[in-house]
Amino acid sequence: MNDLLPVFKRVKLQINRLYISIMGGNIFHIFALSLLLTIISVTECRILSEIPAITPVRNDNTRINVGVQPAEDYVALIVNEKVRLIQNELYTANEQLSNAKDELVKKDNELKLLKADLQDRVTMEARLKYAIANATISGDGWTCNTPNPMIYPTGDRYCWIPSGNWVNFDLKEKFTINLIRFRLYDQDARVYTYNLHVSSDYRNWISIAEGATGQSAQEYLLKKALQIRYIKMEGRNTLNAQLHLNTLTVDWV
């Protein structure tokens, strides 16, 4: 039906020209042309009323009230609306892509930090393991039937220290430590009372356990990691005035 509109326009133009040319002539001809022009105009209005109207949207999403549009304008509006929707989709996609890139950069940085932290931890654990294996033991009156209680944890091999004397372990460098484990002689039912101190410089000591009692395995997980190089212990048990230490180790967890 839309295709008839250009035809009606051309016919109306010809009728108008003919109408003007016969002005003052036969009244019947003038009446017939007027009637034909009216019929064409009414038909054209009916065709236009059947073309659906759309409400276009500006870039700021404000709607424009344009009412009924001619056919060619209607097509242009449809095309413009499609273009606008595609542009909005492209804008949204670009925004999502930008956000994804930012998130990727963030995750990549987190991964680098994690790898660096893991490498530091592996390096620290290796150094600490070496330090434990090569710790220097000193103190007054201590005796061991094991080369190093820090690396030879057995039930029948231990160091013993007379009550009142301290046995000192030197890791030879400072480490960040928050876990100390040791095992007391446990081949019978004796109970030990002991003191455990740590230091980073051998001058300022921090008490980890004072007058503590226990049997066999003992563990201290510190609330706050400390810089530790030196560890010292002293104590006694319910059978004699000695501290018997099977093994001692430290860690960072």
Kinemage of the C-alpha trace (Angstrom):
@kinemage 1
@onewidth
@group {chain A} dominant
@subgroup {mainchain}
@vectorlist {calphas} color= white
{ca met a 1} P 0.000 0.000 0.000
{ca asn a 2} L 2.908 2.332 0.708
{ca asp a 3} L 3.877 2.123 -2.975
{ca leu a 4} L 0.662 3.986 -3.979
{ca leu a 5} L 1.603 7.171 -2.125
{ca pro a 6} L 4.008 8.511 -4.796
{ca val a 7} L 1.361 7.742 -7.468
{ca phe a 8} L -1.326 9.679 -5.543
{ca lys a 9} L 1.010 12.632 -5.198
{ca arg a 10} L 1.691 12.759 -8.930
{ca val a 11} L -2.045 12.421 -9.767
{ca lys a 12} L -2.939 15.220 -7.341
{ca leu a 13} L -0.330 17.453 -8.930
{ca gln a 14} L -1.728 16.840 -12.428
{ca ile a 15} L -5.298 17.431 -11.239
{ca asn a 16} L -4.273 20.689 -9.563
{ca arg a 17} L -2.637 21.871 -12.787
{ca leu a 18} L -5.736 20.880 -14.809
{ca tyr a 19} L -7.981 22.537 -12.218
{ca ile a 20} L -6.083 25.818 -12.602
{ca ser a 21} L -6.160 25.625 -16.412
{ca ile a 22} L -9.971 25.357 -16.605
{ca met a 23} L -10.765 27.966 -13.953
{ca gly a 24} L -13.636 30.053 -15.345
{ca gly a 25} L -14.653 27.285 -17.772
{ca asn a 26} L -17.377 24.635 -17.611
{ca ile a 27} L -18.777 24.368 -14.083
{ca phe a 28} L -19.336 20.620 -14.510
{ca his a 29} L -15.672 20.032 -15.280
{ca ile a 30} L -14.630 22.105 -12.276
{ca phe a 31} L -16.990 20.133 -9.979
{ca ala a 32} L -15.752 16.771 -11.314
{ca leu a 33} L -12.085 17.678 -10.795
{ca ser a 34} L -12.808 18.942 -7.276
{ca leu a 35} L -14.615 15.713 -6.407
{ca leu a 36} L -11.764 13.580 -7.804
{ca leu a 37} L -9.181 15.625 -5.906
{ca thr a 38} L -11.145 15.127 -2.660
{ca ile a 39} L -11.397 11.353 -3.162
{ca ile a 40} L -7.651 11.082 -3.813
{ca ser a 41} L -6.837 13.175 -0.710
{ca val a 42} L -9.110 11.046 1.504
{ca thr a 43} L -7.591 7.827 0.147
{ca glu a 44} L -4.083 9.154 0.736
{ca cys a 45} L -4.962 10.023 4.356
{ca arg a 46} L -6.320 6.514 4.918
{ca ile a 47} L -3.088 4.986 3.601
{ca leu a 48} L -0.993 7.197 5.852
{ca ser a 49} L -3.135 6.317 8.881
{ca glu a 50} L -2.394 2.622 8.367
{ca ile a 51} L 1.418 3.142 8.482
{ca pro a 52} L 2.508 2.469 12.088
{ca ala a 53} L 4.195 5.312 13.891
{ca ile a 54} L 7.392 4.835 15.882
{ca thr a 55} L 8.903 6.950 18.569
{ca pro a 56} L 12.605 7.500 17.861
{ca val a 57} L 15.068 7.982 20.681
{ca arg a 58} L 17.834 10.542 20.943
{ca asn a 59} L 21.349 9.608 22.102
{ca asp a 60} L 20.406 10.725 25.614
{ca asn a 61} L 17.479 8.236 25.611
{ca thr a 62} L 14.898 11.086 25.423
{ca arg a 63} L 11.945 10.035 23.266
{ca ile a 64} L 10.746 12.279 20.420
{ca asn a 65} L 7.013 12.499 19.725
{ca val a 66} L 6.857 12.654 15.918
{ca gly a 67} L 3.442 11.116 15.261
{ca val a 68} L 2.733 9.437 11.927
{ca gln a 69} L 5.660 9.516 9.524
{ca pro a 70} L 5.690 9.260 5.711
{ca ala a 71} L 6.867 5.888 4.434
{ca glu a 72} L 10.390 6.959 3.472
{ca asp a 73} L 10.858 8.742 6.831
{ca tyr a 74} L 9.591 5.656 8.642
{ca val a 75} L 12.229 3.466 6.985
{ca ala a 76} L 14.951 5.987 7.863
{ca leu a 77} L 13.838 5.994 11.493
{ca ile a 78} L 13.909 2.200 11.639
{ca val a 79} L 17.442 2.158 10.217
{ca asn a 80} L 18.599 4.864 12.641
{ca glu a 81} L 17.069 2.973 15.551
{ca lys a 82} L 18.887 -0.229 14.537
{ca val a 83} L 22.155 1.682 14.195
{ca arg a 84} L 21.653 3.218 17.637
{ca leu a 85} L 20.987 -0.200 19.212
{ca ile a 86} L 24.094 -1.670 17.572
{ca gln a 87} L 26.186 1.295 18.759
{ca asn a 88} L 24.905 0.786 22.302
{ca glu a 89} L 25.750 -2.921 22.130
{ca leu a 90} L 29.255 -2.093 20.863
{ca tyr a 91} L 29.716 0.434 23.660
{ca thr a 92} L 28.605 -2.124 26.257
{ca ala a 93} L 30.881 -4.782 24.759
{ca asn a 94} L 33.862 -2.397 24.773
{ca glu a 95} L 33.134 -1.483 28.385
{ca gln a 96} L 32.965 -5.161 29.374
{ca leu a 97} L 36.195 -5.846 27.482
{ca ser a 98} L 37.916 -2.972 29.279
{ca asn a 99} L 36.717 -4.275 32.652
{ca ala a 100} L 37.911 -7.775 31.737
{ca lys a 101} L 41.338 -6.417 30.816
{ca asp a 102} L 41.566 -4.554 34.139
{ca glu a 103} L 40.577 -7.715 36.017
{ca leu a 104} L 43.167 -9.708 34.054
{ca val a 105} L 45.902 -7.223 34.950
{ca lys a 106} L 44.820 -7.367 38.594
{ca lys a 107} L 44.904 -11.190 38.637
{ca asp a 108} L 48.278 -11.184 36.890
{ca asn a 109} L 49.713 -8.872 39.557
{ca glu a 110} L 48.255 -11.057 42.307
{ca leu a 111} L 49.831 -14.108 40.677
{ca lys a 112} L 53.233 -12.394 40.514
{ca leu a 113} L 53.018 -11.481 44.191
{ca leu a 114} L 51.959 -15.025 45.071
{ca lys a 115} L 54.861 -16.513 43.105
{ca ala a 116} L 57.313 -14.099 44.733
{ca asp a 117} L 55.935 -14.922 48.185
{ca leu a 118} L 56.130 -18.653 47.459
{ca gln a 119} L 59.710 -18.308 46.245
{ca asp a 120} L 60.612 -16.373 49.397
{ca arg a 121} L 58.972 -19.045 51.522
{ca val a 122} L 60.789 -21.884 49.746
{ca thr a 123} L 64.077 -20.030 50.112
{ca met a 124} L 63.392 -19.318 53.788
{ca glu a 125} L 62.399 -22.921 54.500
{ca ala a 126} L 65.586 -24.180 52.852
{ca arg a 127} L 67.704 -21.744 54.860
{ca leu a 128} L 65.907 -22.628 58.089
{ca lys a 129} L 66.297 -26.350 57.445
{ca tyr a 130} L 70.013 -25.852 56.869
{ca ala a 131} L 70.304 -23.703 60.001
{ca ile a 132} L 68.564 -26.349 62.127
{ca ala a 133} L 70.859 -29.062 60.776
{ca asn a 134} L 73.932 -26.965 61.567
{ca ala a 135} L 72.879 -25.300 64.804
{ca thr a 136} L 75.525 -24.812 67.470
{ca ile a 137} L 74.707 -26.228 70.927
{ca ser a 138} L 76.286 -24.765 74.061
{ca gly a 139} L 75.662 -24.517 77.793
{ca asp a 140} L 76.989 -25.454 81.223
{ca gly a 141} L 76.858 -29.140 82.137
{ca trp a 142} L 74.850 -30.350 79.147
{ca thr a 143} L 75.595 -33.781 77.679
{ca cys a 144} L 74.198 -35.466 74.548
{ca asn a 145} L 74.274 -39.035 73.298
{ca thr a 146} L 72.940 -37.731 69.952
{ca pro a 147} L 74.935 -35.514 67.548
{ca asn a 148} L 72.177 -32.927 67.308
{ca pro a 149} L 68.734 -33.189 68.920
{ca met a 150} L 67.435 -30.789 66.260
{ca ile a 151} L 67.820 -33.410 63.511
{ca tyr a 152} L 67.948 -36.803 65.280
{ca pro a 153} L 64.533 -37.256 66.961
{ca thr a 154} L 64.690 -40.681 68.630
{ca gly a 155} L 63.266 -41.910 71.890
{ca asp a 156} L 66.478 -43.290 73.404
{ca arg a 157} L 68.915 -40.603 72.292
{ca tyr a 158} L 68.742 -37.210 73.996
{ca cys a 159} L 70.547 -34.346 75.640
{ca trp a 160} L 70.365 -33.884 79.399
{ca ile a 161} L 70.966 -30.700 81.315
{ca pro a 162} L 71.253 -30.399 85.100
{ca ser a 163} L 68.543 -28.306 86.731
{ca gly a 164} L 69.499 -24.641 86.919
{ca asn a 165} L 71.668 -24.811 83.802
{ca trp a 166} L 70.636 -23.744 80.319
{ca val a 167} L 71.251 -25.414 76.978
{ca asn a 168} L 71.508 -22.921 74.099
{ca phe a 169} L 70.836 -23.479 70.400
{ca asp a 170} L 72.293 -20.973 67.902
{ca leu a 171} L 70.788 -20.933 64.383
{ca lys a 172} L 73.607 -18.551 63.295
{ca glu a 173} L 71.181 -16.081 61.708
{ca lys a 174} L 67.804 -14.598 62.512
{ca phe a 175} L 64.653 -16.229 61.175
{ca thr a 176} L 60.984 -15.301 61.299
{ca ile a 177} L 59.559 -18.092 63.450
{ca asn a 178} L 56.152 -18.691 64.973
{ca leu a 179} L 56.271 -22.410 65.822
{ca ile a 180} L 58.527 -24.234 68.272
{ca arg a 181} L 58.286 -28.003 68.808
{ca phe a 182} L 60.299 -30.276 71.058
{ca arg a 183} L 60.039 -33.748 72.578
{ca leu a 184} L 60.953 -34.611 76.121
{ca tyr a 185} L 62.205 -38.041 77.132
{ca asp a 186} L 59.076 -40.239 77.268
{ca gln a 187} L 60.221 -43.799 77.945
{ca asp a 188} L 58.530 -43.694 81.385
{ca ala a 189} L 55.870 -41.717 83.258
{ca arg a 190} L 58.055 -38.837 84.478
{ca val a 191} L 56.696 -35.282 84.158
{ca tyr a 192} L 58.909 -32.305 83.308
{ca thr a 193} L 58.876 -28.731 84.489
{ca tyr a 194} L 60.763 -26.421 82.114
{ca asn a 195} L 61.475 -22.872 80.924
{ca leu a 196} L 61.830 -21.904 77.260
{ca his a 197} L 63.271 -18.558 76.088
{ca val a 198} L 64.167 -17.109 72.657
{ca ser a 199} L 66.278 -14.166 71.497
{ca ser a 200} L 67.490 -12.471 68.331
{ca asp a 201} L 70.709 -11.052 69.815
{ca tyr a 202} L 71.518 -13.194 72.908
{ca arg a 203} L 70.995 -10.153 75.136
{ca asn a 204} L 67.253 -9.586 75.120
{ca trp a 205} L 65.273 -12.759 75.846
{ca ile a 206} L 61.558 -13.439 75.417
{ca ser a 207} L 59.914 -16.045 77.612
{ca ile a 208} L 57.841 -18.555 75.655
{ca ala a 209} L 57.200 -20.903 78.583
{ca glu a 210} L 57.920 -20.285 82.244
{ca gly a 211} L 57.450 -23.090 84.798
{ca ala a 212} L 55.477 -25.133 82.234
{ca thr a 213} L 54.840 -28.834 82.832
{ca gly a 214} L 54.412 -31.618 80.309
{ca gln a 215} L 55.361 -35.027 78.968
{ca ser a 216} L 56.650 -36.156 75.575
{ca ala a 217} L 55.810 -33.837 72.621
{ca gln a 218} L 55.385 -30.124 73.321
{ca glu a 219} L 54.382 -27.426 70.818
{ca tyr a 220} L 54.136 -23.626 70.955
{ca leu a 221} L 52.387 -21.770 68.149
{ca leu a 222} L 53.134 -18.104 68.727
{ca lys a 223} L 50.381 -15.526 68.238
{ca lys a 224} L 52.919 -13.262 66.566
{ca ala a 225} L 55.968 -14.414 64.624
{ca leu a 226} L 59.289 -13.413 66.155
{ca gln a 227} L 62.783 -12.788 64.859
{ca ile a 228} L 64.678 -15.655 66.489
{ca arg a 229} L 68.285 -16.789 66.360
{ca tyr a 230} L 68.856 -18.225 69.826
{ca ile a 231} L 66.746 -20.743 71.779
{ca lys a 232} L 67.510 -21.862 75.321
{ca met a 233} L 65.905 -24.297 77.745
{ca glu a 234} L 66.321 -25.522 81.300
{ca gly a 235} L 64.240 -27.693 83.636
{ca arg a 236} L 63.838 -30.800 85.755
{ca asn a 237} L 61.561 -33.846 86.043
{ca thr a 238} L 59.738 -35.714 88.784
{ca leu a 239} L 62.458 -38.438 89.001
{ca asn a 240} L 65.617 -36.298 89.008
{ca ala a 241} L 66.927 -32.748 88.641
{ca gln a 242} L 67.569 -32.904 84.907
{ca leu a 243} L 65.919 -31.883 81.634
{ca his a 244} L 66.066 -34.579 78.952
{ca leu a 245} L 65.513 -33.278 75.415
{ca asn a 246} L 64.971 -35.753 72.580
{ca thr a 247} L 64.481 -33.264 69.764
{ca leu a 248} L 63.930 -29.571 69.117
{ca thr a 249} L 62.751 -27.889 65.900
{ca val a 250} L 61.373 -24.529 64.788
{ca asp a 251} L 59.248 -23.508 61.826
{ca trp a 252} L 57.362 -20.747 60.108
{ca val a 253} L 53.729 -21.556 59.279
